[in-house]
Amino acid sequence: MELRPSWGRAAVFFGLVGLIGSGALIPCAAWATHEMDHRFTISGYVRDKDGKPVREVKVLARDLRDQKIDPVTSYADGSGFYKLILHLHNQNAGDPIQVSVKDERSGLDEVKKIRAEFDPADRHTERQAKVDFGPETDKPGGGAGGVIGTEDASRLWLYGVGGVLVAVAIGVAVMRARHRQAAASAKRRGKKR
């Protein structure tokens, strides 16, 4: 019996690894454990004094009233965008939230305080706030003019493409397996005669 590489299986394997690594198949732990009415999302951009994105900077958020709630950290991506998800309940509406960033490379050291403003009776609307660090800017996609969720939209597009690629790889693997089975079956029938 000759062992040959199965390109269909390899394609399926690497497609699934790519989707798992990107978070498309296994969602972020915060999304898995937090119901809509238990999440409070804080997002924004981190920029240096010249208005340029600061990447890989640590952003920290904590509820100042309810010390039982663990602080949450995240890191800004290449465009300076960050996103934090606090586990807040209805009784945390109006709590003061401290969001801070400190980066020695850029000299950025800011602390901002906001309130967790949301309607406890509304269990369907995303509870969120936008907090930008650095100078205000009028450029689209950053600073005061930034739009929450633009990174999510591009990530969803990527997941869609990944899903299509995985589906194609699975289809190719199934077709090749059926072709091999048919060839083997025909070969066996030929030997019996």
N, C-alpha and C positions, 0 to 999 in steps of 0.2 A: 504494500500500500504506500503510495507516494504522498508525502505531506506537502501541500502547496499553500502559500499564504492566501487567506480569504480577505480580499480587499473590501468586500461588502461588510464583513464583521468588523474589520479595522475602522471603516468609515463610521459605522454605528457607534463603536466604542469611543472614538475621538469626538464624535458629535455630542454624545452624552456627557463626556468629560468636560467639553466646552460649555455646555448648558449648565451643568452642575457648578462649574467654577464661576460662571457669570451670575449665578443666583436665580436663573430662570426656573430650574426644576426644584431646587431646594431654596425656598425664600429665606430672606433675612430673619434671624431669630426674633427680632422685635416685632416683625409683621405677624409671625406665627403665634406669638404669645399675647399680643395686645389686641383686644377688640377695638372697634372704632371709637367707642365711648370711653376707652381707657388709654388712648393715645393722645399726646399733644406733640405736634411736630414743629420744630424750630429749624429754619433753614435760612441761608443767605450766602453772601460772598465775603471773602476776606481779601483785602487789598492793602498794599503798602502805601506809604505817604505819597508816592507818585501815581497811585491809582492802578498799579499793575497787580495782577492776581498773585496771591501768596499760596503756594501749594504745600501740601504735607505739614500744615500747621495744625496743632491740636486745639480743638474748640471744646469747651466744657460748659455744661448747663446743670444747674441744681435748683431744686425747690427750696427757697429760704425759710418757708414756714413749716413744712412737713419734712423733718430730718430723717424720717423712715424711708423716704424715697431716695434711692441711690443716685448719685450724680452720674451723668451720661457724658461720654466723650465721643468725638468723631474727628476725622481729619479732612482738611480741604483737599479737593482734587486739583487737577492741573489748571482748571479755570478759576480756582479759588472758591468753588462752591462746596458747601458742607450741608449736612442734614443730620439732625438729632431727633430721637424719639424718646420722650419722657413718658413714663407710665403714671399717668394722672387719672384720678377718679373724679366723679361729680363733685365731691366735697372739696376738691382742690381748685375749683373755679375761683378766680380772683387771687390765687396765691402769687406772691412775688417770686419771679424766676430770675436767677443771675446767670448770664451768659458771658463767658470770658474767653479771651484768646491771648496767648503770649508767645512771641516768636523772637528769639534773640537775633537771628539772621537779619530780619527786616527791621528790628527795633519796635515791632508792634506789641503793645501791651495795653489792652482795652478791656474794661468790664462794663457791661450794660445790664440794666435791670428792666424787666418787662413784667407784665401781669399775664397770668394764664386766663385770658378772656375767652369764654365760650359759654353757650347756653346749656346747662346740664340736662334740660328736657329734650334737646336735639341730639338724637343718637345716630344721625345719618350724615351730617355735615362734618367734613374733616376739621379737626381742631388744630389750628396752626397759627404761627406767628413768623414774621420775617425780621431777621436781625442781621444787618450788614456791618462789617468792620472796615475801618479805613476811611479815606475821604469820600464824600458824596460824589457821585458821578452821574452824568446824564446819558452815558452810553447804554444801548440796549444790551440786555443780558447780564448786567452787573450793576452794583451799587444801588442807588435809589430806583433805577429803572428796571431792575432785574425782575424776572418772572419766576415764581415758585413753580417747580415741577418741570422746567424745560429739560433738565437732565433726565428725568424720568421718562419723558416722551422719547428721547433718543435711545434710551435703554430698552424701551418697549419695542421700538423698531428693530433693534439688534436681536432681541429675543424672537421676534417674528421670523427674521431671516434665519436664525439658528434653528428654529422649529421646522422651517421648510427644508433646510439642509438635512436635518435628522430624518425627516419623513422620506426624502429622496433616497438617503443612504439605506434606510430600512427597506424601501421598495426594491432597490437594486439588489440588496442581499437576498431578499425573498425570491426575486426572479432568478438569480444565479443558482440558489439552492434548488429551485424547481427544475431548472435546466439540467443540473447535475443529476438529480433524481431520475429525470426522464431518460437521460443518456445512459445511466447505470441500468435502468430497467430494460431499455432496448438492448443493451449489451448482454444482459442475462438471458433475455428471450432468444437472442441469436445463438448463444452457446447451447441451449437446451435442444435445439432442432437438429 
